[in-house]
């Protein structure tokens, strides 16, 4: 007699750490953001507009344990992630876990765009956790990074059909017309940046970051976020 494996309950689905980066550059009016249009066959965020990023791997923890990070950068990251799972294992482990997600963000950007960022260019921005009930759950750490002269990302990932610079206004206009799809975390992290208006204000804002646990029905919705749904930036 053959038996089928017992399906996992929502509580049994492991939550994987991930990192995602809003790459920004100055534009004539405000700023532009580098985005990827994911292929429709992906098992997560299929067909969505996303930022470069991906899961935290074992190598990221190894790099974090061996690298010599600027103590001021690392201390700032630990402080900014103080309300997230970076502190879940206590203050002694927090610098390592903060370094782990930082190096994951750096590695993913390099793998997907060919751009190797200085760790000091990556600034903590937001933390979103996939709610229970989904087949894949992520504890995602969002960063913002302002590019310097000569730094130019390219499209080199097979997970997306195209990667390009766009203005946030043009991206949301395309979303309203139904031409693109963006999940709630992507929309809201970009809307928060738009509220500040300039790269200088974005980098100096140092928001209080608390994990966002969205409503399951809302978590992966690609409908445009309305003003009534906006979460205030603290």
FIMIDO-629174 format. One line per 2 residues: number of its first residue (from 0); their letters; for each residue z, y, x of C-alpha. Coordinates in nm, 3 decimals, always signed. Layout:
# FIMIDO-629174
NUM) a) Z,Y,X | ...;
END
This chain:
# FIMIDO-629174
0) xx) +0.000,+0.000,+0.000 | -0.089,+0.344,+0.131;
2) xx) +0.129,+0.643,+0.071 | +0.054,+1.010,+0.089;
4) xx) +0.276,+1.242,+0.291 | +0.522,+1.445,+0.090;
6) xx) +0.387,+1.801,+0.073 | +0.597,+2.063,+0.245;
8) xx) +0.801,+2.291,+0.026 | +0.767,+2.666,+0.083;
10) xx) +1.097,+2.669,+0.273 | +0.959,+2.414,+0.521;
12) xx) +0.658,+2.619,+0.624 | +0.737,+2.750,+0.972;
14) xx) +0.720,+3.122,+1.031 | +0.513,+3.197,+1.342;
16) xx) +0.546,+3.521,+1.534 | +0.225,+3.720,+1.562;
18) xx) +0.113,+4.054,+1.701 | -0.151,+4.298,+1.578;
20) xx) -0.265,+4.625,+1.737 | -0.404,+4.945,+1.588;
22) xx) -0.627,+5.070,+1.870 | -0.676,+5.444,+1.824;
24) xx) -0.901,+5.705,+1.981 | -0.937,+6.077,+1.930;
26) xx) -1.213,+6.194,+1.697 | -1.352,+6.533,+1.597;
28) xx) -1.130,+6.519,+1.289 | -0.814,+6.319,+1.340;
30) xx) -0.860,+5.974,+1.491 | -1.060,+5.652,+1.466;
32) xx) -0.933,+5.295,+1.457 | -1.095,+4.983,+1.603;
34) xx) -1.130,+4.707,+1.342 | -1.279,+4.360,+1.308;
36) xx) -1.460,+4.214,+1.007 | -1.342,+3.853,+0.998;
38) xx) -1.585,+3.571,+0.924 | -1.564,+3.416,+0.577;
40) xx) -1.488,+3.067,+0.709 | -1.155,+3.152,+0.872;
42) xx) -0.847,+2.968,+0.741 | -0.648,+3.293,+0.737;
44) xx) -0.759,+3.642,+0.631 | -1.113,+3.518,+0.571;
46) xx) -1.360,+3.803,+0.519 | -1.091,+4.067,+0.572;
48) xx) -1.096,+4.378,+0.786 | -0.819,+4.338,+1.043;
50) xx) -0.697,+4.472,+1.376 | -0.716,+4.273,+1.700;
52) xx) -0.426,+4.029,+1.714 | -0.305,+3.675,+1.672;
54) xx) -0.016,+3.434,+1.712 | +0.244,+3.447,+1.985;
56) xx) +0.187,+3.155,+2.223 | +0.408,+2.977,+2.475;
58) xx) +0.229,+3.156,+2.758 | +0.345,+3.490,+2.621;
60) xx) +0.707,+3.384,+2.662 | +0.633,+3.263,+3.014;
62) xx) +0.470,+3.593,+3.107 | +0.760,+3.785,+2.955;
64) xx) +1.001,+3.585,+3.171 | +0.807,+3.650,+3.490;
66) xx) +0.668,+4.002,+3.449 | +0.842,+4.314,+3.573;
68) xx) +0.824,+4.553,+3.280 | +0.928,+4.914,+3.301;
70) xx) +1.296,+4.899,+3.191 | +1.253,+5.215,+2.983;
72) xx) +0.956,+5.064,+2.795 | +1.139,+4.739,+2.731;
74) xx) +1.458,+4.918,+2.623 | +1.259,+5.131,+2.378;
76) xx) +1.095,+4.823,+2.227 | +1.427,+4.643,+2.187;
78) xx) +1.570,+4.948,+2.012 | +1.268,+4.990,+1.785;
80) xx) +1.271,+4.621,+1.685 | +1.651,+4.620,+1.636;
82) xx) +1.626,+4.527,+1.265 | +1.371,+4.247,+1.316;
84) xx) +1.389,+3.886,+1.435 | +1.373,+4.011,+1.795;
86) xx) +1.754,+4.041,+1.762 | +1.792,+3.710,+1.578;
88) xx) +1.911,+3.528,+1.889 | +2.149,+3.802,+1.997;
90) xx) +2.128,+4.106,+2.225 | +2.102,+3.901,+2.545;
92) xx) +1.778,+3.735,+2.432 | +1.633,+4.048,+2.270;
94) xx) +1.460,+4.185,+2.583 | +1.282,+3.854,+2.635;
96) xx) +1.169,+3.829,+2.271 | +1.055,+4.192,+2.271;
98) xx) +0.857,+4.124,+2.586 | +0.710,+3.813,+2.429;
100) xx) +0.554,+3.995,+2.133 | +0.445,+4.280,+2.361;
102) xx) +0.257,+4.046,+2.592 | +0.112,+3.858,+2.296;
104) xx) -0.032,+4.187,+2.168 | -0.170,+4.269,+2.511;
106) xx) -0.324,+3.923,+2.556 | -0.484,+3.917,+2.211;
108) xx) -0.643,+4.259,+2.263 | -0.782,+4.143,+2.597;
110) xx) -0.917,+3.815,+2.458 | -1.080,+3.978,+2.155;
112) xx) -1.202,+4.308,+2.302 | -1.207,+4.270,+2.682;
114) xx) -0.965,+4.562,+2.709 | -0.650,+4.519,+2.919;
116) xx) -0.390,+4.767,+2.802 | -0.104,+4.899,+3.009;
118) xx) +0.218,+4.771,+2.847 | +0.332,+5.132,+2.815;
120) xx) +0.038,+5.204,+2.583 | +0.171,+4.968,+2.316;
122) xx) +0.416,+5.131,+2.076 | +0.607,+4.938,+1.803;
124) xx) +0.485,+5.039,+1.459 | +0.575,+4.792,+1.180;
126) xx) +0.695,+4.441,+1.101 | +0.565,+4.235,+0.809;
128) xx) +0.675,+3.883,+0.712 | +0.460,+3.654,+0.495;
130) xx) +0.667,+3.554,+0.189 | +0.756,+3.196,+0.100;
132) xx) +0.497,+2.999,-0.092 | +0.202,+3.049,+0.144;
134) xx) +0.057,+2.764,+0.354 | +0.083,+2.985,+0.666;
136) xx) +0.360,+3.233,+0.730 | +0.373,+3.497,+1.000;
138) xx) +0.636,+3.735,+1.131 | +0.386,+3.998,+1.246;
140) xx) +0.466,+4.278,+1.486 | +0.228,+4.573,+1.457;
142) xx) +0.171,+4.808,+1.749 | -0.025,+5.130,+1.791;
144) xx) -0.208,+5.208,+2.115 | -0.396,+5.526,+2.205;
146) xx) -0.685,+5.456,+2.440 | -0.742,+5.654,+2.757;
148) xx) -1.067,+5.788,+2.895 | -1.283,+5.498,+3.011;
150) xx) -1.109,+5.239,+2.798 | -1.365,+5.094,+2.559;
152) xx) -1.310,+4.775,+2.356 | -1.609,+4.556,+2.275;
154) xx) -1.684,+4.287,+2.020 | -1.626,+3.949,+2.185;
156) xx) -1.440,+3.734,+1.934 | -1.598,+3.453,+1.734;
158) xx) -1.340,+3.509,+1.460 | -1.521,+3.826,+1.346;
160) xx) -1.882,+3.905,+1.263 | -1.849,+4.259,+1.392;
162) xx) -1.594,+4.485,+1.562 | -1.630,+4.861,+1.551;
164) xx) -1.470,+5.203,+1.551 | -1.431,+5.372,+1.215;
166) xx) -1.244,+5.662,+1.063 | -0.961,+5.559,+0.831;
168) xx) -1.116,+5.773,+0.556 | -1.449,+5.589,+0.579;
170) xx) -1.272,+5.254,+0.580 | -1.071,+5.327,+0.268;
172) xx) -1.378,+5.470,+0.094 | -1.556,+5.139,+0.161;
174) xx) -1.252,+4.954,+0.027 | -1.260,+5.158,-0.295;
176) xx) -1.631,+5.076,-0.337 | -1.558,+4.706,-0.294;
178) xx) -1.763,+4.679,+0.025 | -1.474,+4.554,+0.241;
180) xx) -1.141,+4.378,+0.192 | -0.809,+4.462,+0.357;
182) xx) -0.475,+4.292,+0.309 | -0.169,+4.499,+0.220;
184) xx) -0.016,+4.506,+0.572 | -0.345,+4.632,+0.717;
186) xx) -0.375,+4.902,+0.455 | -0.018,+5.025,+0.469;
188) xx) +0.011,+5.036,+0.847 | -0.305,+5.247,+0.861;
190) xx) -0.195,+5.469,+0.572 | +0.128,+5.539,+0.757;
192) xx) -0.074,+5.652,+1.058 | -0.298,+5.867,+0.838;
194) xx) +0.006,+6.045,+0.694 | +0.092,+6.171,+1.041;
196) xx) -0.263,+6.290,+1.095 | -0.292,+6.289,+1.475;
198) xx) -0.250,+6.046,+1.761 | +0.008,+6.273,+1.922;
200) xx) +0.228,+6.268,+1.612 | +0.179,+5.892,+1.567;
202) xx) +0.297,+5.814,+1.920 | +0.594,+6.050,+1.899;
204) xx) +0.708,+5.946,+1.550 | +0.928,+5.649,+1.653;
206) xx) +0.976,+5.515,+1.299 | +1.274,+5.308,+1.192;
208) xx) +1.122,+4.961,+1.166 | +1.260,+4.717,+0.912;
210) xx) +1.089,+4.389,+0.817 | +0.872,+4.419,+0.507;
212) xx) +0.895,+4.114,+0.280 | +0.623,+4.181,+0.022;
214) xx) +0.600,+4.041,-0.326 | +0.410,+3.708,-0.301;
216) xx) +0.151,+3.827,-0.554 | +0.095,+4.140,-0.346;
218) xx) +0.110,+3.998,+0.006 | -0.254,+3.901,+0.055;
220) xx) -0.410,+4.120,-0.213 | -0.710,+4.317,-0.093;
222) xx) -0.699,+4.572,-0.376 | -0.658,+4.933,-0.262;
224) xx) -0.300,+5.053,-0.229 | -0.227,+5.328,-0.481;
226) xx) +0.004,+5.624,-0.427 | +0.263,+5.468,-0.658;
228) xx) +0.276,+5.162,-0.433 | +0.321,+5.350,-0.109;
230) xx) +0.635,+5.289,+0.091 | +0.788,+5.602,+0.247;
232) xx) +0.780,+5.624,+0.626 | +1.131,+5.667,+0.763;
END
